[in-house]
Amino acid sequence: MAKAATVEESFAKLDEIISQLESGALSLDDSFKKYNEGMKLIKSCNQQLDKVENR
């Protein structure tokens, strides 16, 4: 079973996705996939941060 990524790892992956999207080198389909991946990472980060705030 894969462990959940840390917030720092998720932010690093988000940075990478943003760079790829801004480069304009991806196809529309790949851009949409990266966008969705980024949104999932943002949701995960928000959930992790909410857990920390509620401690």
ROFI-575473 format. One record per residue (C-alpha): x, y, z; residue in one letter; chain. Coordinates in steps of 0.001 Angstrom, whole numbers, plus 500000, padded with zeros to 6 digits. Example, Ala and Ser with C-alpha at 12.3 -4.5 7.8 and 13.67 -1.06 7.14 Angstrom:
# residues 2
       c1       c2       c3   r   c
   512300   495500   507800   A   A
   513670   498940   507140   S   A
This chain:
# residues 55
       c1       c2       c3   r   c
   500000   500000   500000   M   A
   501383   503415   499024   A   A
   501774   505985   501758   K   A
   500051   509320   501424   A   A
   502243   512111   500129   A   A
   503265   514807   502566   T   A
   502045   518348   502039   V   A
   505562   519300   500928   E   A
   505639   516480   498353   E   A
   502214   517491   497085   S   A
   503282   521134   496744   F   A
   506392   520049   494822   A   A
   504253   517959   492464   K   A
   501843   520886   492045   L   A
   504775   523135   491137   D   A
   505826   520619   488497   E   A
   502290   520408   487079   I   A
   501986   524207   486938   I   A
   505275   524443   485034   S   A
   504100   521827   482547   Q   A
   500776   523590   482021   L   A
   502425   526996   481613   E   A
   504922   525648   479076   S   A
   502171   525115   476515   G   A
   503857   521915   475346   A   A
   501058   519579   476461   L   A
   498159   518520   474283   S   A
   494691   519617   475347   L   A
   493948   516101   476627   D   A
   497192   515942   478625   D   A
   496582   519448   479983   S   A
   493139   518382   481187   F   A
   494628   515301   482888   K   A
   497307   517409   484595   K   A
   494684   519938   485687   Y   A
   492595   517179   487280   N   A
   495681   515702   488945   E   A
   496509   519130   490347   G   A
   492992   519605   491680   M   A
   493212   516240   493486   K   A
   496527   517302   495022   L   A
   495023   520599   496182   I   A
   492106   518757   497777   K   A
   494523   516390   499528   S   A
   496625   519308   500811   C   A
   493544   521092   502109   N   A
   492413   517956   503948   Q   A
   495839   517481   505519   Q   A
   496031   521130   506577   L   A
   492511   520966   508035   D   A
   493565   517970   510146   K   A
   496518   519929   511516   V   A
   494340   522959   512299   E   A
   491818   520800   514166   N   A
   494399   519283   516518   R   A
